[in-house]
Amino acid sequence: MSPLLTATPGQTVGPFFGYALPFDRCHELVPSGSPNAVQLWGIVADGDGRPVPDALLEIWQADADGGVPKACGSLRRDGFTFTGWGRASTGDDGRYSFSTVIPGPSRPGAAAFILVTVFARGLLNRLFTRAYVPGEHLSEDPLLASLPPDRRETLIATRDAGGLRFDIQLQDAPGKPETVFLRYPGHQR
């Protein structure tokens, strides 16, 4: 008879998020009533197409003019300083939401995007992806151009009445391909 072993934080990413990582207004890069405020929202789903109720997402993005924010204070929202970073957890329905601005391109002719990191139970390491803003210059983006069209679509958000919707599919599911995830130099698999 073998003893029952419990996973530790070194063996899996979660579900430890609710204890230490959330902070006041962590999902508000800008207050929701601010001029130019939009919602970046979506649903995180597993390989069976079911919502993941306990994922945590972090985003990093440029400001509306395409500038990389250099202001301090990401963990203390003051209501007017845009730091370009936020954190949101998913609810029981797998839904997450950020109040932010639509980023501008970081250089002329570039496609605008938001960097997204996903932490979830069962992941041994976090996942990185991008949520591209629909519009100009998508066909010229080197990453998007390197992907087959059906895979490319998993990285492009869709516009809706409140802003941008970006669903994240952690694995292939019936009728829904896995979101393209990225690996950066030095990132462990």
C-alpha positions in Angstrom: 0.0 0.0 0.0 1.5 3.3 -1.0 1.0 6.5 1.0 -1.2 9.2 -0.6 1.0 12.1 -1.6 -0.3 15.6 -1.9 1.0 17.9 -4.6 3.1 20.8 -3.4 3.5 24.2 -5.1 6.8 23.0 -6.6 4.9 20.2 -8.5 2.0 22.1 -9.9 1.0 25.7 -10.6 -2.3 25.8 -8.7 -4.9 26.1 -7.3 -3.2 28.4 -4.8 -4.1 31.7 -6.4 -6.9 32.8 -4.0 -4.6 33.1 -1.0 -1.8 35.5 -1.9 -1.9 36.7 -5.5 -5.1 38.8 -5.8 -4.9 42.4 -4.7 -7.4 45.3 -4.8 -8.5 46.2 -8.3 -5.8 43.9 -9.8 -7.9 43.5 -13.0 -8.3 47.3 -13.5 -5.4 48.7 -15.5 -7.7 51.7 -15.8 -10.9 52.3 -13.8 -13.9 50.9 -15.9 -15.5 54.4 -16.2 -12.4 56.0 -17.6 -12.3 57.6 -21.1 -11.2 55.0 -23.6 -11.7 52.1 -21.1 -12.5 48.8 -22.6 -13.1 45.3 -21.3 -10.7 42.6 -22.4 -12.6 39.4 -21.4 -12.9 35.8 -22.4 -13.4 32.3 -21.2 -10.6 29.8 -20.3 -11.6 26.3 -21.3 -10.0 22.8 -21.0 -9.6 20.0 -23.6 -13.2 18.9 -23.1 -14.5 22.5 -23.7 -15.4 23.0 -20.1 -14.7 26.3 -18.4 -11.7 26.3 -16.0 -13.0 27.9 -12.8 -9.7 28.6 -11.0 -7.2 29.9 -13.6 -5.2 33.1 -13.1 -4.2 35.4 -16.0 -1.7 38.2 -16.1 -1.4 40.7 -18.9 1.2 43.2 -20.0 0.6 45.7 -22.7 1.5 49.0 -24.3 -0.6 52.1 -23.7 -3.0 53.5 -26.2 -0.1 55.3 -28.0 2.0 52.2 -28.2 4.4 53.3 -25.4 5.7 50.8 -23.0 4.6 52.0 -19.5 7.5 52.7 -17.1 5.4 53.8 -14.1 5.8 52.1 -10.8 2.9 50.9 -8.7 1.4 47.9 -10.4 0.3 46.4 -7.1 -1.2 49.7 -5.8 -3.8 51.1 -8.1 -4.1 54.8 -7.7 -6.8 55.3 -10.3 -4.8 57.3 -12.9 -1.4 55.8 -13.5 -1.3 53.3 -16.3 1.3 50.6 -15.6 0.3 48.2 -18.4 0.1 45.2 -16.1 -2.9 43.4 -14.5 -4.0 40.1 -13.0 -7.5 38.5 -13.1 -8.8 35.1 -12.0 -11.6 33.2 -13.7 -14.9 32.6 -12.1 -16.9 29.3 -11.9 -17.9 30.0 -15.6 -14.3 30.2 -16.7 -14.7 33.9 -17.4 -12.0 36.6 -16.8 -12.2 40.3 -17.4 -9.8 43.2 -17.4 -10.6 46.9 -17.6 -7.9 48.4 -19.8 -7.2 50.4 -23.0 -6.7 49.2 -26.5 -2.9 49.2 -26.9 -1.3 51.0 -29.8 1.3 49.4 -32.0 4.8 49.5 -30.4 6.3 50.7 -33.7 4.9 52.1 -37.0 3.5 49.2 -39.1 3.4 46.7 -36.3 0.3 44.8 -35.1 -0.9 45.8 -31.6 -1.2 43.0 -29.0 -1.5 42.2 -25.3 0.8 39.7 -23.8 -1.1 37.1 -21.7 0.2 34.6 -19.2 -2.0 31.7 -18.0 -1.6 29.9 -14.7 -4.0 27.0 -13.9 -4.3 23.8 -12.0 -2.5 20.9 -13.6 0.0 23.1 -15.4 3.5 22.4 -14.5 4.5 25.8 -15.9 2.7 28.9 -16.9 1.6 29.4 -20.5 2.4 32.5 -22.6 0.3 33.8 -25.5 -0.7 37.0 -27.2 -4.1 38.6 -27.8 -3.8 40.6 -31.0 -6.1 43.6 -31.5 -8.1 43.1 -34.7 -7.3 45.6 -37.4 -4.3 46.8 -39.4 -1.0 45.1 -39.9 -2.0 41.6 -38.7 -0.9 40.1 -42.0 2.6 41.7 -41.6 3.2 40.4 -38.1 6.1 37.8 -38.2 4.5 35.5 -35.6 1.1 35.5 -37.1 2.5 35.0 -40.6 4.4 31.9 -39.4 1.2 30.1 -38.5 -1.4 28.3 -40.6 -4.6 30.5 -40.9 -6.6 28.3 -38.6 -4.0 28.5 -35.8 -3.5 32.2 -36.4 -7.1 32.9 -35.5 -6.6 31.6 -32.0 -4.4 34.7 -31.3 -6.7 37.4 -32.6 -9.3 38.9 -30.2 -12.7 39.8 -31.5 -14.4 43.1 -31.0 -17.7 43.3 -29.1 -19.9 46.1 -27.7 -17.7 46.4 -24.6 -14.2 45.9 -26.0 -12.3 42.8 -26.9 -13.1 39.1 -26.4 -10.2 36.7 -26.2 -11.0 33.1 -25.3 -8.2 30.7 -24.3 -8.4 27.0 -25.2 -5.9 25.1 -23.1 -6.1 22.0 -25.4 -7.8 21.0 -28.6 -11.5 20.5 -28.0 -14.2 19.4 -30.4 -14.6 22.3 -32.8 -12.1 24.5 -31.0 -8.4 24.4 -31.6 -5.9 24.9 -28.8 -4.7 28.5 -28.4 -1.2 29.0 -29.8 1.2 29.2 -26.8 4.7 30.7 -27.0 8.0 29.6 -25.6 10.6 32.3 -24.9 14.3 31.7 -24.6 15.1 30.3 -21.1 11.5 29.2 -20.5 11.2 25.7 -19.3 8.7 23.4 -20.9 
